[in-house]
Each structure stands twice: as C-alpha cells, then as structure tokens.
C-alpha cells in the first residue's frame, strides 16, 4: 500500500468520525479519540521521499547507485512497517 493510499484511508476514517460526532453528539468524545488515534498513525507512517533523501544524504560520499538507493529505501520501509 502506498503512502497516498494510506493517507486516503486515514482521511476517510477522520471524515467518518466527524460524521459520527455530528449525527450522534453523545458519541462525540469517542469520535474525537478516533481522530486523535488517526493522527498518531499518520505520524508513524514513514515518508518514502524523506527517507530516500536522508539515505542519499548519509551516503553522499559513497558510490551508491540510484537503483541501490531505491532498493535500500524499499527495504527500510518494509522493515519499518513490520510489527
């Protein structure tokens, strides 16, 4: 799943939580909690571009190819997503 897909899913969850809060005020506190949890999840999702930039900066003095940089970024992202 791409970062864009993850973001779209999280936005949908937030929209549903907001709708719950509007239509059922007695559940608003739980809807707010859902929105807060989504914010925590969103902060934990690694940004591929930022990670690739960081890896590139750290390896600027090496002979790391673009293909190897992408492969390394993919491996780090997979490891970050594992439980």
C-alpha positions in Angstrom: 0.0 0.0 0.0 1.4 3.4 -1.0 1.6 6.4 1.3 -1.1 8.1 -0.8 -3.4 5.1 -0.3 -2.7 5.1 3.5 -3.4 8.8 3.6 -6.7 8.4 1.7 -7.8 5.7 4.1 -6.9 7.8 7.2 -8.7 10.8 5.7 -11.8 8.6 5.2 -11.6 7.4 8.8 -11.4 11.0 10.0 -14.4 12.0 7.8 -16.4 9.1 9.2 -15.5 10.1 12.8 -16.6 13.7 12.1 -19.9 12.5 10.7 -20.4 10.3 13.8 -19.7 13.3 16.0 -22.2 15.5 14.1 -25.0 12.9 13.9 -24.6 11.4 17.4 -23.3 14.1 19.8 -23.3 11.6 22.7 -20.5 9.8 20.8 -18.5 12.9 20.0 -15.9 12.2 22.6 -15.2 8.8 21.1 -15.1 10.3 17.6 -12.5 12.8 18.8 -10.5 9.9 20.2 -10.6 8.2 16.8 -9.4 11.4 15.1 -6.5 11.6 17.6 -5.5 8.0 17.0 -5.5 8.6 13.3 -3.2 11.5 13.8 -0.8 9.2 15.7 -0.9 6.6 13.0 -0.3 9.2 10.3 2.7 10.4 12.2 4.1 6.9 12.2 3.8 6.2 8.5 7.2 6.7 7.0 7.5 9.2 4.2 9.3 7.4 1.3 10.7 10.6 -0.2 12.0 11.9 3.1 13.6 8.6 3.9 15.2 8.4 0.4 16.6 11.9 0.9 18.0 11.1 4.3 19.7 7.9 3.0 21.1 9.8 0.0 22.5 12.5 2.3 24.1 9.9 4.6 25.7 8.1 1.6 26.7 11.1 -0.5 30.3 10.2 -0.3 29.8 6.6 -1.4 29.2 5.1 -4.8 25.6 4.1 -4.0 23.7 4.0 -7.3 20.2 5.4 -7.7 18.8 1.8 -8.1 20.6 0.7 -4.9 19.3 3.7 -3.1 15.7 2.9 -4.1 16.1 -0.7 -3.1 17.6 0.2 0.3 14.7 2.7 0.8 12.2 0.0 0.0 13.9 -2.4 2.4 13.9 0.1 5.2 10.2 1.0 4.6 9.3 -2.7 4.7 11.2 -3.2 8.0 9.5 -0.1 9.5 6.1 -1.4 8.7 6.6 -4.9 10.2 5.1 -5.4 13.7 
